[in-house]
Amino acid sequence: MEQLELTLENLEQEKKKLSEDLSIANLNSSEIMKAGQRLAEIVLLIDSNTERWLFLSELA
């Protein structure tokens, strides 16, 4: 469960960094596309890992 918490923390940090990068608007269209795609992946990973964490915490 500690590993899951660490994973969630790292994903949240990456999400914050990508959001900041996208708000700067200094990126070309290719970089914006890549950042947007990665951000979408991160959101899905955060959701699935959060669900897993909640499930495990209910078992404890």
PDB file of N, H, CA, C and O in Angstrom:
ATOM      1  N   MET A   1       0.823  -1.190   0.000  1.00  0.00           N
ATOM      2  CA  MET A   1       0.000   0.000   0.000  1.00  0.00           C
ATOM      3  C   MET A   1       0.870   1.258   0.000  1.00  0.00           C
ATOM      4  O   MET A   1       0.495   2.287  -0.562  1.00  0.00           O
ATOM      5  N   GLU A   2       2.049   1.155   0.646  1.00  0.00           N
ATOM      6  H   GLU A   2       2.354   0.319   1.103  1.00  0.00           H
ATOM      7  CA  GLU A   2       2.965   2.299   0.638  1.00  0.00           C
ATOM      8  C   GLU A   2       3.431   2.598  -0.781  1.00  0.00           C
ATOM      9  O   GLU A   2       3.557   3.759  -1.169  1.00  0.00           O
ATOM     10  N   GLN A   3       3.686   1.545  -1.550  1.00  0.00           N
ATOM     11  H   GLN A   3       3.584   0.602  -1.234  1.00  0.00           H
ATOM     12  CA  GLN A   3       4.117   1.728  -2.938  1.00  0.00           C
ATOM     13  C   GLN A   3       3.023   2.416  -3.745  1.00  0.00           C
ATOM     14  O   GLN A   3       3.306   3.267  -4.589  1.00  0.00           O
ATOM     15  N   LEU A   4       1.796   2.051  -3.487  1.00  0.00           N
ATOM     16  H   LEU A   4       1.567   1.360  -2.802  1.00  0.00           H
ATOM     17  CA  LEU A   4       0.660   2.662  -4.174  1.00  0.00           C
ATOM     18  C   LEU A   4       0.559   4.144  -3.835  1.00  0.00           C
ATOM     19  O   LEU A   4       0.292   4.966  -4.712  1.00  0.00           O
ATOM     20  N   GLU A   5       0.768   4.484  -2.582  1.00  0.00           N
ATOM     21  H   GLU A   5       0.986   3.817  -1.870  1.00  0.00           H
ATOM     22  CA  GLU A   5       0.735   5.885  -2.172  1.00  0.00           C
ATOM     23  C   GLU A   5       1.853   6.676  -2.837  1.00  0.00           C
ATOM     24  O   GLU A   5       1.650   7.817  -3.250  1.00  0.00           O
ATOM     25  N   LEU A   6       3.028   6.073  -2.939  1.00  0.00           N
ATOM     26  H   LEU A   6       3.193   5.146  -2.603  1.00  0.00           H
ATOM     27  CA  LEU A   6       4.155   6.724  -3.596  1.00  0.00           C
ATOM     28  C   LEU A   6       3.864   6.925  -5.084  1.00  0.00           C
ATOM     29  O   LEU A   6       4.167   7.977  -5.647  1.00  0.00           O
ATOM     30  N   THR A   7       3.282   5.920  -5.706  1.00  0.00           N
ATOM     31  H   THR A   7       3.035   5.065  -5.249  1.00  0.00           H
ATOM     32  CA  THR A   7       2.914   6.023  -7.114  1.00  0.00           C
ATOM     33  C   THR A   7       1.927   7.162  -7.333  1.00  0.00           C
ATOM     34  O   THR A   7       2.080   7.955  -8.262  1.00  0.00           O
ATOM     35  N   LEU A   8       0.924   7.239  -6.480  1.00  0.00           N
ATOM     36  H   LEU A   8       0.801   6.595  -5.725  1.00  0.00           H
ATOM     37  CA  LEU A   8      -0.065   8.310  -6.595  1.00  0.00           C
ATOM     38  C   LEU A   8       0.585   9.681  -6.424  1.00  0.00           C
ATOM     39  O   LEU A   8       0.267  10.621  -7.153  1.00  0.00           O
ATOM     40  N   GLU A   9       1.480   9.789  -5.477  1.00  0.00           N
ATOM     41  H   GLU A   9       1.739   9.026  -4.884  1.00  0.00           H
ATOM     42  CA  GLU A   9       2.171  11.060  -5.247  1.00  0.00           C
ATOM     43  C   GLU A   9       2.984  11.461  -6.482  1.00  0.00           C
ATOM     44  O   GLU A   9       2.961  12.621  -6.892  1.00  0.00           O
ATOM     45  N   ASN A  10       3.696  10.507  -7.067  1.00  0.00           N
ATOM     46  H   ASN A  10       3.714   9.564  -6.734  1.00  0.00           H
ATOM     47  CA  ASN A  10       4.492  10.793  -8.262  1.00  0.00           C
ATOM     48  C   ASN A  10       3.617  11.185  -9.449  1.00  0.00           C
ATOM     49  O   ASN A  10       3.957  12.092 -10.208  1.00  0.00           O
ATOM     50  N   LEU A  11       2.495  10.499  -9.601  1.00  0.00           N
ATOM     51  H   LEU A  11       2.219   9.762  -8.984  1.00  0.00           H
ATOM     52  CA  LEU A  11       1.572  10.838 -10.683  1.00  0.00           C
ATOM     53  C   LEU A  11       0.996  12.239 -10.498  1.00  0.00           C
ATOM     54  O   LEU A  11       0.871  12.992 -11.464  1.00  0.00           O
ATOM     55  N   GLU A  12       0.648  12.587  -9.276  1.00  0.00           N
ATOM     56  H   GLU A  12       0.750  11.975  -8.492  1.00  0.00           H
ATOM     57  CA  GLU A  12       0.124  13.928  -9.002  1.00  0.00           C
ATOM     58  C   GLU A  12       1.163  15.001  -9.315  1.00  0.00           C
ATOM     59  O   GLU A  12       0.822  16.063  -9.836  1.00  0.00           O
ATOM     60  N   GLN A  13       2.420  14.729  -9.001  1.00  0.00           N
ATOM     61  H   GLN A  13       2.697  13.866  -8.578  1.00  0.00           H
ATOM     62  CA  GLN A  13       3.487  15.682  -9.304  1.00  0.00           C
ATOM     63  C   GLN A  13       3.666  15.839 -10.810  1.00  0.00           C
ATOM     64  O   GLN A  13       3.831  16.951 -11.310  1.00  0.00           O
ATOM     65  N   GLU A  14       3.631  14.719 -11.528  1.00  0.00           N
ATOM     66  H   GLU A  14       3.496  13.815 -11.121  1.00  0.00           H
ATOM     67  CA  GLU A  14       3.767  14.788 -12.987  1.00  0.00           C
ATOM     68  C   GLU A  14       2.578  15.520 -13.604  1.00  0.00           C
ATOM     69  O   GLU A  14       2.741  16.291 -14.549  1.00  0.00           O
ATOM     70  N   LYS A  15       1.390  15.276 -13.069  1.00  0.00           N
ATOM     71  H   LYS A  15       1.258  14.649 -12.301  1.00  0.00           H
ATOM     72  CA  LYS A  15       0.189  15.951 -13.554  1.00  0.00           C
ATOM     73  C   LYS A  15       0.314  17.460 -13.352  1.00  0.00           C
ATOM     74  O   LYS A  15      -0.028  18.238 -14.243  1.00  0.00           O
ATOM     75  N   LYS A  16       0.797  17.868 -12.198  1.00  0.00           N
ATOM     76  H   LYS A  16       1.074  17.236 -11.474  1.00  0.00           H
ATOM     77  CA  LYS A  16       0.969  19.288 -11.907  1.00  0.00           C
ATOM     78  C   LYS A  16       1.974  19.914 -12.873  1.00  0.00           C
ATOM     79  O   LYS A  16       1.744  21.004 -13.396  1.00  0.00           O
ATOM     80  N   LYS A  17       3.085  19.221 -13.105  1.00  0.00           N
ATOM     81  H   LYS A  17       3.272  18.335 -12.681  1.00  0.00           H
ATOM     82  CA  LYS A  17       4.121  19.734 -14.012  1.00  0.00           C
ATOM     83  C   LYS A  17       3.585  19.871 -15.425  1.00  0.00           C
ATOM     84  O   LYS A  17       3.815  20.890 -16.076  1.00  0.00           O
ATOM     85  N   LEU A  18       2.873  18.860 -15.912  1.00  0.00           N
ATOM     86  H   LEU A  18       2.686  18.032 -15.383  1.00  0.00           H
ATOM     87  CA  LEU A  18       2.305  18.939 -17.255  1.00  0.00           C
ATOM     88  C   LEU A  18       1.281  20.063 -17.365  1.00  0.00           C
ATOM     89  O   LEU A  18       1.238  20.765 -18.375  1.00  0.00           O
ATOM     90  N   SER A  19       0.468  20.235 -16.351  1.00  0.00           N
ATOM     91  H   SER A  19       0.503  19.665 -15.530  1.00  0.00           H
ATOM     92  CA  SER A  19      -0.525  21.311 -16.359  1.00  0.00           C
ATOM     93  C   SER A  19       0.165  22.674 -16.416  1.00  0.00           C
ATOM     94  O   SER A  19      -0.271  23.576 -17.132  1.00  0.00           O
ATOM     95  N   GLU A  20       1.238  22.806 -15.656  1.00  0.00           N
ATOM     96  H   GLU A  20       1.592  22.074 -15.075  1.00  0.00           H
ATOM     97  CA  GLU A  20       2.001  24.053 -15.677  1.00  0.00           C
ATOM     98  C   GLU A  20       2.623  24.271 -17.051  1.00  0.00           C
ATOM     99  O   GLU A  20       2.580  25.381 -17.581  1.00  0.00           O
ATOM    100  N   ASP A  21       3.200  23.221 -17.633  1.00  0.00           N
ATOM    101  H   ASP A  21       3.234  22.319 -17.202  1.00  0.00           H
ATOM    102  CA  ASP A  21       3.805  23.323 -18.961  1.00  0.00           C
ATOM    103  C   ASP A  21       2.776  23.752 -19.996  1.00  0.00           C
ATOM    104  O   ASP A  21       3.059  24.587 -20.855  1.00  0.00           O
ATOM    105  N   LEU A  22       1.583  23.177 -19.912  1.00  0.00           N
ATOM    106  H   LEU A  22       1.353  22.499 -19.214  1.00  0.00           H
ATOM    107  CA  LEU A  22       0.534  23.527 -20.869  1.00  0.00           C
ATOM    108  C   LEU A  22       0.042  24.966 -20.696  1.00  0.00           C
ATOM    109  O   LEU A  22      -0.378  25.601 -21.664  1.00  0.00           O
ATOM    110  N   SER A  23       0.092  25.472 -19.484  1.00  0.00           N
ATOM    111  H   SER A  23       0.433  24.956 -18.698  1.00  0.00           H
ATOM    112  CA  SER A  23      -0.396  26.832 -19.245  1.00  0.00           C
ATOM    113  C   SER A  23       0.607  27.897 -19.677  1.00  0.00           C
ATOM    114  O   SER A  23       0.233  29.053 -19.879  1.00  0.00           O
ATOM    115  N   ILE A  24       1.856  27.526 -19.817  1.00  0.00           N
ATOM    116  H   ILE A  24       2.160  26.588 -19.653  1.00  0.00           H
ATOM    117  CA  ILE A  24       2.883  28.484 -20.232  1.00  0.00           C
ATOM    118  C   ILE A  24       2.680  28.918 -21.679  1.00  0.00           C
ATOM    119  O   ILE A  24       2.985  30.055 -22.037  1.00  0.00           O
ATOM    120  N   ALA A  25       2.171  28.025 -22.501  1.00  0.00           N
ATOM    121  H   ALA A  25       1.923  27.101 -22.211  1.00  0.00           H
ATOM    122  CA  ALA A  25       1.882  28.299 -23.914  1.00  0.00           C
ATOM    123  C   ALA A  25       3.138  28.600 -24.715  1.00  0.00           C
ATOM    124  O   ALA A  25       3.072  29.294 -25.730  1.00  0.00           O
ATOM    125  N   ASN A  26       4.270  28.094 -24.278  1.00  0.00           N
ATOM    126  H   ASN A  26       4.323  27.530 -23.454  1.00  0.00           H
ATOM    127  CA  ASN A  26       5.521  28.236 -25.015  1.00  0.00           C
ATOM    128  C   ASN A  26       5.825  26.985 -25.823  1.00  0.00           C
ATOM    129  O   ASN A  26       6.912  26.855 -26.384  1.00  0.00           O
ATOM    130  N   LEU A  27       4.880  26.076 -25.884  1.00  0.00           N
ATOM    131  H   LEU A  27       3.996  26.181 -25.428  1.00  0.00           H
ATOM    132  CA  LEU A  27       5.084  24.790 -26.548  1.00  0.00           C
ATOM    133  C   LEU A  27       4.579  24.840 -27.980  1.00  0.00           C
ATOM    134  O   LEU A  27       3.630  25.557 -28.297  1.00  0.00           O
ATOM    135  N   ASN A  28       5.227  24.068 -28.835  1.00  0.00           N
ATOM    136  H   ASN A  28       5.998  23.486 -28.578  1.00  0.00           H
ATOM    137  CA  ASN A  28       4.702  23.961 -30.195  1.00  0.00           C
ATOM    138  C   ASN A  28       3.550  22.952 -30.200  1.00  0.00           C
ATOM    139  O   ASN A  28       3.279  22.309 -29.186  1.00  0.00           O
ATOM    140  N   SER A  29       2.888  22.821 -31.325  1.00  0.00           N
ATOM    141  H   SER A  29       3.109  23.343 -32.149  1.00  0.00           H
ATOM    142  CA  SER A  29       1.682  21.980 -31.372  1.00  0.00           C
ATOM    143  C   SER A  29       1.988  20.519 -31.063  1.00  0.00           C
ATOM    144  O   SER A  29       1.176  19.848 -30.426  1.00  0.00           O
ATOM    145  N   SER A  30       3.126  20.018 -31.493  1.00  0.00           N
ATOM    146  H   SER A  30       3.785  20.564 -32.010  1.00  0.00           H
ATOM    147  CA  SER A  30       3.493  18.633 -31.211  1.00  0.00           C
ATOM    148  C   SER A  30       3.697  18.409 -29.714  1.00  0.00           C
ATOM    149  O   SER A  30       3.254  17.401 -29.164  1.00  0.00           O
ATOM    150  N   GLU A  31       4.360  19.342 -29.071  1.00  0.00           N
ATOM    151  H   GLU A  31       4.720  20.162 -29.517  1.00  0.00           H
ATOM    152  CA  GLU A  31       4.594  19.239 -27.629  1.00  0.00           C
ATOM    153  C   GLU A  31       3.292  19.337 -26.846  1.00  0.00           C
ATOM    154  O   GLU A  31       3.112  18.660 -25.833  1.00  0.00           O
ATOM    155  N   ILE A  32       2.395  20.178 -27.320  1.00  0.00           N
ATOM    156  H   ILE A  32       2.541  20.727 -28.142  1.00  0.00           H
ATOM    157  CA  ILE A  32       1.086  20.321 -26.676  1.00  0.00           C
ATOM    158  C   ILE A  32       0.313  19.012 -26.790  1.00  0.00           C
ATOM    159  O   ILE A  32      -0.310  18.567 -25.826  1.00  0.00           O
ATOM    160  N   MET A  33       0.353  18.392 -27.977  1.00  0.00           N
ATOM    161  H   MET A  33       0.859  18.753 -28.761  1.00  0.00           H
ATOM    162  CA  MET A  33      -0.340  17.117 -28.180  1.00  0.00           C
ATOM    163  C   MET A  33       0.220  16.039 -27.254  1.00  0.00           C
ATOM    164  O   MET A  33      -0.539  15.316 -26.609  1.00  0.00           O
ATOM    165  N   LYS A  34       1.547  15.931 -27.189  1.00  0.00           N
ATOM    166  H   LYS A  34       2.164  16.518 -27.713  1.00  0.00           H
ATOM    167  CA  LYS A  34       2.178  14.923 -26.342  1.00  0.00           C
ATOM    168  C   LYS A  34       1.853  15.146 -24.874  1.00  0.00           C
ATOM    169  O   LYS A  34       1.535  14.205 -24.147  1.00  0.00           O
ATOM    170  N   ALA A  35       1.934  16.403 -24.443  1.00  0.00           N
ATOM    171  H   ALA A  35       2.192  17.168 -25.033  1.00  0.00           H
ATOM    172  CA  ALA A  35       1.644  16.722 -23.043  1.00  0.00           C
ATOM    173  C   ALA A  35       0.180  16.433 -22.725  1.00  0.00           C
ATOM    174  O   ALA A  35      -0.133  15.898 -21.662  1.00  0.00           O
ATOM    175  N   GLY A  36      -0.704  16.782 -23.633  1.00  0.00           N
ATOM    176  H   GLY A  36      -0.450  17.216 -24.497  1.00  0.00           H
ATOM    177  CA  GLY A  36      -2.124  16.523 -23.429  1.00  0.00           C
ATOM    178  C   GLY A  36      -2.439  15.032 -23.353  1.00  0.00           C
ATOM    179  O   GLY A  36      -3.245  14.602 -22.529  1.00  0.00           O
ATOM    180  N   GLN A  37      -1.800  14.252 -24.214  1.00  0.00           N
ATOM    181  H   GLN A  37      -1.144  14.601 -24.884  1.00  0.00           H
ATOM    182  CA  GLN A  37      -2.004  12.805 -24.200  1.00  0.00           C
ATOM    183  C   GLN A  37      -1.479  12.196 -22.899  1.00  0.00           C
ATOM    184  O   GLN A  37      -2.126  11.343 -22.291  1.00  0.00           O
ATOM    185  N   ARG A  38      -0.307  12.646 -22.491  1.00  0.00           N
ATOM    186  H   ARG A  38       0.218  13.339 -22.986  1.00  0.00           H
ATOM    187  CA  ARG A  38       0.276  12.119 -21.244  1.00  0.00           C
ATOM    188  C   ARG A  38      -0.587  12.523 -20.053  1.00  0.00           C
ATOM    189  O   ARG A  38      -0.781  11.735 -19.126  1.00  0.00           O
ATOM    190  N   LEU A  39      -1.103  13.742 -20.078  1.00  0.00           N
ATOM    191  H   LEU A  39      -0.946  14.381 -20.831  1.00  0.00           H
ATOM    192  CA  LEU A  39      -1.971  14.200 -18.999  1.00  0.00           C
ATOM    193  C   LEU A  39      -3.218  13.329 -18.901  1.00  0.00           C
ATOM    194  O   LEU A  39      -3.659  12.990 -17.803  1.00  0.00           O
ATOM    195  N   ALA A  40      -3.777  12.974 -20.033  1.00  0.00           N
ATOM    196  H   ALA A  40      -3.418  13.250 -20.925  1.00  0.00           H
ATOM    197  CA  ALA A  40      -4.953  12.092 -20.047  1.00  0.00           C
ATOM    198  C   ALA A  40      -4.598  10.716 -19.472  1.00  0.00           C
ATOM    199  O   ALA A  40      -5.375  10.136 -18.715  1.00  0.00           O
ATOM    200  N   GLU A  41      -3.421  10.200 -19.836  1.00  0.00           N
ATOM    201  H   GLU A  41      -2.789  10.672 -20.451  1.00  0.00           H
ATOM    202  CA  GLU A  41      -2.971   8.910 -19.300  1.00  0.00           C
ATOM    203  C   GLU A  41      -2.807   8.982 -17.790  1.00  0.00           C
ATOM    204  O   GLU A  41      -3.200   8.068 -17.065  1.00  0.00           O
ATOM    205  N   ILE A  42      -2.227  10.069 -17.330  1.00  0.00           N
ATOM    206  H   ILE A  42      -1.908  10.812 -17.919  1.00  0.00           H
ATOM    207  CA  ILE A  42      -1.984  10.239 -15.896  1.00  0.00           C
ATOM    208  C   ILE A  42      -3.299  10.284 -15.129  1.00  0.00           C
ATOM    209  O   ILE A  42      -3.419   9.681 -14.063  1.00  0.00           O
ATOM    210  N   VAL A  43      -4.274  10.989 -15.662  1.00  0.00           N
ATOM    211  H   VAL A  43      -4.177  11.479 -16.528  1.00  0.00           H
ATOM    212  CA  VAL A  43      -5.574  11.078 -14.994  1.00  0.00           C
ATOM    213  C   VAL A  43      -6.189   9.679 -14.855  1.00  0.00           C
ATOM    214  O   VAL A  43      -6.739   9.343 -13.807  1.00  0.00           O
ATOM    215  N   LEU A  44      -6.094   8.872 -15.909  1.00  0.00           N
ATOM    216  H   LEU A  44      -5.647   9.145 -16.760  1.00  0.00           H
ATOM    217  CA  LEU A  44      -6.611   7.505 -15.838  1.00  0.00           C
ATOM    218  C   LEU A  44      -5.847   6.667 -14.815  1.00  0.00           C
ATOM    219  O   LEU A  44      -6.445   5.897 -14.063  1.00  0.00           O
ATOM    220  N   LEU A  45      -4.525   6.822 -14.791  1.00  0.00           N
ATOM    221  H   LEU A  45      -4.039   7.447 -15.402  1.00  0.00           H
ATOM    222  CA  LEU A  45      -3.714   6.081 -13.824  1.00  0.00           C
ATOM    223  C   LEU A  45      -4.029   6.506 -12.393  1.00  0.00           C
ATOM    224  O   LEU A  45      -4.098   5.669 -11.493  1.00  0.00           O
ATOM    225  N   ILE A  46      -4.216   7.791 -12.187  1.00  0.00           N
ATOM    226  H   ILE A  46      -4.160   8.471 -12.917  1.00  0.00           H
ATOM    227  CA  ILE A  46      -4.568   8.284 -10.848  1.00  0.00           C
ATOM    228  C   ILE A  46      -5.912   7.701 -10.421  1.00  0.00           C
ATOM    229  O   ILE A  46      -6.068   7.244  -9.288  1.00  0.00           O
ATOM    230  N   ASP A  47      -6.868   7.720 -11.325  1.00  0.00           N
ATOM    231  H   ASP A  47      -6.741   8.090 -12.245  1.00  0.00           H
ATOM    232  CA  ASP A  47      -8.194   7.170 -10.999  1.00  0.00           C
ATOM    233  C   ASP A  47      -8.124   5.691 -10.638  1.00  0.00           C
ATOM    234  O   ASP A  47      -8.692   5.264  -9.633  1.00  0.00           O
ATOM    235  N   SER A  48      -7.428   4.914 -11.458  1.00  0.00           N
ATOM    236  H   SER A  48      -6.967   5.260 -12.275  1.00  0.00           H
ATOM    237  CA  SER A  48      -7.370   3.470 -11.197  1.00  0.00           C
ATOM    238  C   SER A  48      -6.575   3.167  -9.927  1.00  0.00           C
ATOM    239  O   SER A  48      -6.946   2.279  -9.159  1.00  0.00           O
ATOM    240  N   ASN A  49      -5.484   3.899  -9.704  1.00  0.00           N
ATOM    241  H   ASN A  49      -5.182   4.621 -10.328  1.00  0.00           H
ATOM    242  CA  ASN A  49      -4.699   3.679  -8.486  1.00  0.00           C
ATOM    243  C   ASN A  49      -5.447   4.141  -7.238  1.00  0.00           C
ATOM    244  O   ASN A  49      -5.303   3.542  -6.173  1.00  0.00           O
ATOM    245  N   THR A  50      -6.234   5.188  -7.360  1.00  0.00           N
ATOM    246  H   THR A  50      -6.351   5.675  -8.226  1.00  0.00           H
ATOM    247  CA  THR A  50      -7.033   5.657  -6.227  1.00  0.00           C
ATOM    248  C   THR A  50      -8.100   4.621  -5.873  1.00  0.00           C
ATOM    249  O   THR A  50      -8.335   4.336  -4.699  1.00  0.00           O
ATOM    250  N   GLU A  51      -8.741   4.061  -6.898  1.00  0.00           N
ATOM    251  H   GLU A  51      -8.550   4.292  -7.852  1.00  0.00           H
ATOM    252  CA  GLU A  51      -9.732   3.009  -6.648  1.00  0.00           C
ATOM    253  C   GLU A  51      -9.085   1.810  -5.959  1.00  0.00           C
ATOM    254  O   GLU A  51      -9.657   1.232  -5.035  1.00  0.00           O
ATOM    255  N   ARG A  52      -7.910   1.449  -6.408  1.00  0.00           N
ATOM    256  H   ARG A  52      -7.445   1.919  -7.159  1.00  0.00           H
ATOM    257  CA  ARG A  52      -7.186   0.318  -5.806  1.00  0.00           C
ATOM    258  C   ARG A  52      -6.846   0.623  -4.354  1.00  0.00           C
ATOM    259  O   ARG A  52      -6.993  -0.235  -3.483  1.00  0.00           O
ATOM    260  N   TRP A  53      -6.389   1.851  -4.092  1.00  0.00           N
ATOM    261  H   TRP A  53      -6.270   2.548  -4.799  1.00  0.00           H
ATOM    262  CA  TRP A  53      -6.030   2.255  -2.740  1.00  0.00           C
ATOM    263  C   TRP A  53      -7.258   2.196  -1.831  1.00  0.00           C
ATOM    264  O   TRP A  53      -7.178   1.698  -0.708  1.00  0.00           O
ATOM    265  N   LEU A  54      -8.388   2.702  -2.315  1.00  0.00           N
ATOM    266  H   LEU A  54      -8.453   3.106  -3.227  1.00  0.00           H
ATOM    267  CA  LEU A  54      -9.622   2.668  -1.526  1.00  0.00           C
ATOM    268  C   LEU A  54     -10.041   1.234  -1.226  1.00  0.00           C
ATOM    269  O   LEU A  54     -10.451   0.926  -0.107  1.00  0.00           O
ATOM    270  N   PHE A  55      -9.940   0.358  -2.222  1.00  0.00           N
ATOM    271  H   PHE A  55      -9.606   0.609  -3.131  1.00  0.00           H
ATOM    272  CA  PHE A  55     -10.282  -1.041  -2.022  1.00  0.00           C
ATOM    273  C   PHE A  55      -9.389  -1.667  -0.958  1.00  0.00           C
ATOM    274  O   PHE A  55      -9.878  -2.348  -0.056  1.00  0.00           O
ATOM    275  N   LEU A  56      -8.092  -1.441  -1.059  1.00  0.00           N
ATOM    276  H   LEU A  56      -7.694  -0.888  -1.792  1.00  0.00           H
ATOM    277  CA  LEU A  56      -7.162  -2.015  -0.098  1.00  0.00           C
ATOM    278  C   LEU A  56      -7.359  -1.431   1.307  1.00  0.00           C
ATOM    279  O   LEU A  56      -7.221  -2.136   2.306  1.00  0.00           O
ATOM    280  N   SER A  57      -7.680  -0.148   1.367  1.00  0.00           N
ATOM    281  H   SER A  57      -7.792   0.425   0.555  1.00  0.00           H
ATOM    282  CA  SER A  57      -7.871   0.469   2.690  1.00  0.00           C
ATOM    283  C   SER A  57      -9.129  -0.077   3.373  1.00  0.00           C
ATOM    284  O   SER A  57      -9.188  -0.132   4.602  1.00  0.00           O
ATOM    285  N   GLU A  58     -10.118  -0.472   2.602  1.00  0.00           N
ATOM    286  H   GLU A  58     -10.070  -0.427   1.604  1.00  0.00           H
ATOM    287  CA  GLU A  58     -11.320  -1.073   3.192  1.00  0.00           C
ATOM    288  C   GLU A  58     -11.045  -2.459   3.728  1.00  0.00           C
ATOM    289  O   GLU A  58     -11.711  -2.903   4.663  1.00  0.00           O
ATOM    290  N   LEU A  59     -10.078  -3.148   3.156  1.00  0.00           N
ATOM    291  H   LEU A  59      -9.536  -2.787   2.397  1.00  0.00           H
ATOM    292  CA  LEU A  59      -9.725  -4.490   3.629  1.00  0.00           C
ATOM    293  C   LEU A  59      -8.892  -4.459   4.911  1.00  0.00           C
ATOM    294  O   LEU A  59      -8.870  -5.413   5.688  1.00  0.00           O
ATOM    295  N   ALA A  60      -8.219  -3.346   5.102  1.00  0.00           N
ATOM    296  H   ALA A  60      -8.237  -2.570   4.471  1.00  0.00           H
ATOM    297  CA  ALA A  60      -7.312  -3.242   6.274  1.00  0.00           C
ATOM    298  C   ALA A  60      -8.064  -3.036   7.565  1.00  0.00           C
ATOM    299  O   ALA A  60      -7.450  -2.931   8.627  1.00  0.00           O
TER     300      ALA A  60
END
